[in-house]
């Protein structure tokens, strides 16, 4: 498998190089030159890790031995607290939750990053190299990346989060990890600012080369690759549960679009998916784009679902590359226009193509609180506010035994205990292994929303470049 940049000017790479470089040198995102079909027996019941290795293998073949890859995948999912890794829960006839929060940091990012951390170890060990990972987080990626990369000798990990704009549990899951190779930077700005700073560091060629920068955000295709798998396992479970080969729709609470794009690749690989439902909170740039074809950036509004408080959805560029027929120059011009003018519109033909496979809905905090309270009352289930956005979209979209709908439950309710308690009167407890999280000492640096300030922090602490 070969990978090309969405902007067409960066070199074509294999999977091992794509894993380590993250963002392409031309500012684009790497995408596979083809989407291989799913294994013919994708819907048979078998262990998660076994199916995961089979689904992902065509994307990594040639960069890693098959036996080694199988072992790395199996080891990655031993860290999860549920034997199914992503268990399914039936809420109503035709309505299901895929619980993605059974990993070490209680959020869906673990499903990919537990694997990515181990792939880093393998690839860097094979090359005798080391990297400096820089990442931006709206709350969950940071803790999942830190948990995956802590104490790894070949990696220094710098995570930028927006100061005061993540939940206390999210923050502490990052800042209480006191490993020597982990550094948390609290930026005076929004997630979009953090993401811009990371991209600016990658664009600084001298800095990027000096510190061997690499990425763990979903700009890294390895993240997206691992997320394809749970769409397959969820659809297989629904098929077996209903005893029918009915196409499944998925509701995806999202801000940066990476999770939705993984579902899109699963569908392109042959998974029978009826619709991908994009669920947004009040920061609804994606809902507006999929409804009108126009992408307009506005200010970020703080909400009860902070991981979705985003106005620049990086992974949308991968879908735009497809819509532009793989023409990197056209994608580059489209993204530059959006960057300069803060608004851009698809032409009518491309918008019609977009409308064929996606639906989008928006839910504000009031709607989320109501649905959280109602599902606790009627179904005896606690959901976090991001999953609640998904449930609002599910109800607006509709479902039934002939139209099964899976909502991706992206985080454990205890990660957002204040919001859950506000809605239900119940304060969900953290798992016992995290019971003392709020008492653990923290370590982080507060920094200005300024590239020089952030680069100075990296330069003073990274083991590379000195």
C-alpha positions in Angstrom: 0.0 0.0 0.0 1.2 3.5 -0.9 0.0 6.8 0.5 -0.2 10.2 -1.1 -0.8 13.7 0.3 -4.2 15.4 -0.2 -2.3 18.4 -1.6 -0.3 16.5 -4.1 3.2 17.9 -3.6 4.7 15.7 -0.9 6.4 12.4 -1.7 4.5 9.2 -1.8 5.2 7.0 1.2 4.7 3.5 2.6 2.8 2.9 5.9 5.9 3.0 8.1 6.9 6.5 6.9 3.3 7.7 7.1 3.1 6.6 10.7 6.2 8.6 11.7 5.8 11.8 9.6 2.1 12.3 10.5 1.4 15.5 8.5 2.7 15.7 4.9 5.5 18.2 4.2 3.1 20.1 1.8 0.6 20.6 4.7 -1.7 17.9 3.4 -2.9 14.7 5.0 -1.8 11.3 3.8 -4.5 9.0 2.3 -4.1 5.5 0.8 -4.0 5.2 -3.0 -6.7 2.6 -2.8 -9.2 1.2 -0.3 -8.9 -2.6 0.0 -12.0 -4.7 0.4 -13.0 -6.1 3.8 -12.3 -9.8 4.5 -15.1 -11.9 3.0 -15.9 -13.3 6.5 -16.0 -9.9 8.2 -19.4 -10.7 9.8 -18.4 -13.9 11.6 -18.1 -13.8 15.3 -14.5 -13.8 16.5 -12.2 -11.9 18.9 -11.9 -8.2 18.3 -8.1 -8.3 17.9 -8.3 -11.1 15.3 -10.7 -9.2 13.1 -8.8 -6.0 13.6 -5.6 -7.5 12.3 -7.4 -8.9 9.3 -9.1 -5.6 8.4 -6.0 -3.5 8.8 -3.4 -5.8 7.3 -3.7 -4.6 3.6 -2.9 -1.1 4.8 0.4 -2.1 6.5 1.6 -5.0 4.4 5.1 -4.4 3.3 6.0 -2.3 6.3 5.7 -5.0 9.0 5.7 -8.8 9.2 2.3 -10.3 9.5 3.1 -12.3 12.7 4.6 -9.2 14.3 1.6 -7.1 13.4 -0.9 -9.7 14.7 1.0 -9.7 18.0 1.1 -5.9 18.3 -2.6 -5.7 17.7 -3.4 -8.5 20.2 -1.2 -6.7 22.8 -2.9 -3.4 22.2 -6.4 -4.6 23.0 -5.4 -6.6 26.2 -5.4 -3.2 27.9 -9.2 -2.9 27.6 -11.5 -3.6 30.6 -14.1 -5.4 28.5 -13.4 -8.7 26.8 -15.3 -7.5 23.7 -13.1 -4.3 23.5 -16.1 -2.4 22.0 -19.3 -4.0 23.5 -22.7 -3.3 22.1 -25.8 -2.2 24.1 -29.4 -2.3 22.8 -31.4 0.8 23.8 -34.5 0.3 21.8 -35.7 -1.7 18.8 -33.2 -0.9 16.1 -31.2 1.5 18.3 -27.8 0.5 19.7 -24.8 2.0 21.4 -21.2 0.9 20.5 -19.4 1.5 23.8 -15.9 2.8 22.8 -14.8 3.8 26.2 -13.4 0.7 27.8 -9.8 1.5 27.2 -7.2 2.9 29.7 -8.4 6.6 29.5 -12.1 5.9 29.1 -12.6 7.4 25.6 -12.7 6.2 22.0 -9.2 7.5 21.2 -7.8 4.6 23.1 -9.0 2.2 20.4 -6.5 3.7 18.0 -3.8 5.1 20.2 -3.1 1.9 22.2 -2.2 0.5 18.8 -0.4 3.5 17.5 1.9 3.7 20.5 3.0 0.1 20.0 3.5 0.7 16.2 5.8 3.7 17.1 7.8 1.4 19.3 8.2 -1.2 16.6 9.0 1.1 13.7 11.4 3.3 15.7 13.1 0.2 17.2 13.5 -1.2 13.7 15.1 2.0 12.4 17.1 2.8 15.6 15.5 6.3 15.6 13.5 8.5 17.9 10.9 11.2 17.5 9.3 14.1 19.2 5.5 13.7 19.1 3.5 17.0 19.2 -0.3 16.8 19.4 -3.3 19.1 20.0 -6.3 17.9 22.0 -9.8 19.1 22.7 -9.7 16.7 25.7 -9.5 13.0 24.9 -6.7 12.6 22.4 -4.2 14.0 24.8 -4.7 11.6 27.6 -5.0 8.6 25.2 -1.7 9.6 23.5 0.0 10.2 26.8 -1.1 6.8 28.1 0.0 5.1 24.9 3.4 6.9 24.8 4.4 7.3 28.5 7.9 5.9 29.4 8.7 5.0 25.8 12.4 5.5 25.4 12.3 6.5 21.7 9.5 9.2 22.1 9.1 12.5 23.7 5.5 13.6 23.9 4.2 17.2 23.9 0.5 17.7 24.2 -1.2 21.1 23.8 -4.7 21.6 25.3 -6.8 24.7 25.5 -6.4 26.2 29.0 -9.7 26.0 30.9 -11.6 24.4 28.1 -11.4 20.7 29.0 -13.1 18.9 31.9 -11.2 18.4 35.1 -11.0 14.7 34.6 -9.8 15.2 31.0 -7.1 17.6 32.2 -6.0 15.5 35.1 -5.7 12.4 33.0 -3.0 14.3 31.1 -1.3 16.4 33.8 -1.0 13.7 36.5 1.1 11.5 34.3 4.6 12.4 35.6 6.6 10.3 33.1 9.9 11.9 32.1 9.0 11.9 28.4 5.6 13.5 28.8 5.0 17.3 28.7 1.7 19.1 28.9 1.2 22.6 27.6 -1.9 24.6 28.5 -2.4 27.1 25.7 -4.3 30.4 26.2 -6.7 29.7 23.4 -9.1 27.3 21.8 -8.5 23.8 20.4 -8.4 25.3 16.9 -5.5 27.5 18.2 -3.7 24.4 19.5 -4.2 22.6 16.2 -2.9 25.6 14.3 0.2 25.7 16.5 0.9 22.0 15.8 0.5 22.5 12.1 2.8 25.5 12.3 5.5 23.5 14.0 5.3 21.0 11.2 5.5 23.8 8.6 8.7 25.1 10.2 11.0 22.8 8.3 14.1 23.5 10.3 12.3 22.9 13.6 10.6 19.8 12.2 13.8 18.3 11.1 15.8 19.2 14.2 13.3 17.5 16.5 12.1 14.7 14.2 8.5 15.8 14.7 5.7 13.2 14.5 1.9 13.4 15.2 -0.7 11.4 17.1 -3.7 13.6 16.1 -6.0 12.1 13.6 -4.0 13.9 10.9 -1.9 10.7 11.3 -3.6 8.1 9.1 -2.7 5.3 11.5 -5.3 6.8 13.9 -8.0 6.6 11.3 -7.0 3.1 10.2 -7.6 1.6 13.7 -11.0 3.3 13.9 -12.3 1.5 10.8 -12.4 -1.7 12.7 -15.2 -0.9 15.2 -17.5 0.0 12.4 -17.0 -3.5 11.1 -17.5 -5.2 14.5 -20.6 -3.1 15.3 -22.2 -3.9 11.9 -21.4 -7.6 12.3 -22.9 -7.6 15.8 -26.1 -6.0 14.5 -26.3 -8.4 11.6 -26.1 -11.4 13.9 -28.4 -9.8 16.5 -31.2 -9.1 13.9 -30.5 -12.2 11.9 -30.7 -10.1 8.7 -28.3 -8.5 6.2 -29.8 -5.1 6.7 -27.5 -2.1 6.1 -26.6 -0.2 9.3 -26.5 3.6 9.8 -24.0 5.1 12.2 -24.4 8.3 14.3 -21.0 9.8 15.0 -20.5 12.6 17.5 -17.7 14.5 16.0 -15.7 17.7 15.8 -12.6 17.0 13.8 -14.3 14.5 11.4 -11.6 11.7 11.8 -14.1 9.3 13.4 -16.6 9.8 10.6 -14.0 9.5 7.9 -13.0 6.1 9.3 -16.7 5.0 8.9 -16.6 6.4 5.3 -13.5 4.2 4.5 -15.3 1.2 6.1 -18.2 1.8 3.7 -15.9 2.2 0.7 -14.3 -1.1 1.7 -17.7 -2.8 1.3 -19.3 -2.5 4.7 -23.1 -2.2 4.2 -23.7 1.2 5.6 -26.9 3.1 4.8 -26.0 6.5 6.2 -23.2 8.2 8.2 -24.9 10.7 10.5 -22.7 13.6 11.5 -23.7 14.8 15.0 -22.5 18.3 16.0 -22.9 20.4 19.1 -23.3 24.2 19.0 -20.0 24.4 17.1 -21.8 23.2 14.0 -19.5 23.9 11.1 -19.8 20.3 9.9 -23.6 20.3 10.2 -23.8 23.5 8.2 -21.3 22.1 5.6 -23.2 18.9 5.1 -26.5 20.7 4.9 -25.6 23.6 2.6 -22.2 22.8 1.0 -20.7 25.9 2.6 -18.0 25.7 5.2 -17.8 28.9 7.3 -15.6 29.4 10.3 -17.1 31.2 13.3 -16.0 31.6 16.9 -15.7 28.5 19.1 -18.5 28.3 21.7 -17.7 26.4 25.0 -20.3 23.6 25.6 -20.9 20.6 27.8 -19.2 18.5 25.1 -15.8 20.2 24.9 -14.1 17.5 22.8 -16.4 18.7 19.9 -15.7 22.4 20.5 -14.0 22.8 17.1 -14.5 25.0 14.1 -11.7 23.7 11.8 -12.2 20.0 11.1 -8.9 18.8 9.8 -9.9 15.4 8.6 -12.6 16.8 6.3 -9.7 17.5 3.9 -9.4 13.7 3.2 -13.0 13.6 2.1 -12.5 16.8 0.0 -9.6 15.1 -1.7 -12.0 12.4 -2.9 -14.6 14.9 -3.9 -12.0 16.6 -6.0 -11.0 13.4 -7.8 -7.6 13.2 -6.0 -6.4 16.5 -7.5 -4.1 17.9 -4.9 -3.8 21.3 -6.4 -7.6 21.8 -6.3 -7.7 20.7 -2.6 -4.8 23.0 -1.8 -6.6 25.9 -3.4 -9.8 25.1 -1.6 -8.2 24.9 1.8 -6.1 28.1 1.3 -9.3 29.9 0.3 -11.0 28.6 3.5 -8.0 29.7 5.5 -7.8 33.2 4.0 -11.5 34.0 3.7 -12.9 31.7 6.5 -15.6 30.5 4.2 -15.7 28.3 1.1 -18.5 26.5 -0.9 -18.5 23.2 -2.8 -19.8 23.4 -6.3 -23.3 21.9 -6.9 -22.1 18.6 -8.4 -19.7 17.8 -5.6 -22.3 18.8 -3.0 -24.8 16.3 -4.6 -22.2 13.6 -4.3 -21.6 14.5 -0.7 -25.3 14.4 0.1 -25.6 10.8 -1.1 -23.9 9.3 1.9 -24.1 11.7 4.8 -26.7 13.3 7.0 -26.0 15.9 9.7 -27.7 17.2 12.8 -27.0 19.7 15.5 -27.9 19.5 19.2 -27.3 22.3 21.8 -26.6 21.8 25.5 -30.3 22.0 26.5 -31.2 19.2 24.2 -28.3 17.1 25.5 -29.3 17.6 29.1 -32.8 16.5 28.3 -31.8 13.4 26.5 -29.3 12.4 29.2 -32.0 12.7 31.8 -34.5 10.8 29.7 -32.3 7.9 28.8 -31.3 7.6 32.5 -35.0 7.6 33.5 -36.3 5.3 30.7 -33.4 3.0 30.0 -31.3 3.2 33.2 -28.2 4.2 31.3 -25.9 7.1 31.9 -24.3 8.7 28.8 -21.7 11.4 28.5 -22.7 14.7 26.8 -20.9 13.8 23.5 -22.9 10.6 23.3 -26.0 12.6 24.1 -25.3 14.7 21.0 -25.4 11.4 19.1 -28.6 10.3 20.7 -30.3 13.6 19.8 -29.2 13.1 16.2 -30.4 9.5 16.3 -33.9 10.5 17.4 -34.0 13.2 14.7 -32.9 10.7 12.0 -35.1 7.9 13.1 -34.5 4.1 13.4 -36.2 0.8 13.5 -35.8 -2.9 13.1 -35.6 -2.4 9.3 -33.4 0.7 9.8 -30.9 -0.2 12.5 -28.9 2.7 13.9 -25.7 2.5 15.9 -24.6 5.5 18.0 -21.0 5.7 18.8 -20.7 6.2 22.6 -17.4 8.1 22.6 -16.6 8.6 26.3 -17.3 7.2 29.8 -19.9 9.3 31.6 -17.4 9.8 34.5 -15.1 11.8 32.3 -17.9 14.5 32.3 -19.4 13.8 35.8 -20.5 17.5 36.3 -22.6 17.4 33.2 -24.1 14.0 33.9 -24.9 15.0 37.4 -26.5 18.2 36.2 -28.8 16.2 33.9 -29.6 13.2 36.0 -28.8 14.0 39.6 -26.3 11.0 39.6 -22.6 11.5 39.8 -20.9 8.6 37.9 -17.9 7.2 39.6 -14.5 6.7 37.9 -13.2 3.1 37.7 -11.3 2.0 40.8 -7.9 2.3 39.1 -8.7 6.1 38.7 -10.5 6.6 42.0 -7.7 8.9 43.3 -7.3 10.9 40.1 -8.5 14.2 41.6 -5.9 13.9 44.4 -2.9 13.2 42.3 -0.3 15.9 41.8 -0.4 17.7 38.4 2.4 19.0 36.2 1.9 21.3 33.2 3.1 24.6 31.7 0.8 27.4 30.8 1.9 29.1 27.5 0.7 31.9 25.3 -1.0 31.2 22.0 2.2 31.9 20.2 4.4 29.7 18.0 7.7 31.0 19.4 6.6 30.4 23.0 5.5 26.8 22.2 8.6 26.0 20.2 10.7 27.3 23.0 9.0 24.8 25.4 9.6 21.9 23.1 13.2 23.0 22.4 14.1 23.2 26.1 12.7 19.8 27.0 13.0 17.4 24.1 15.9 15.0 24.2 16.5 15.4 20.5 18.0 18.5 18.9 20.6 19.3 21.5 
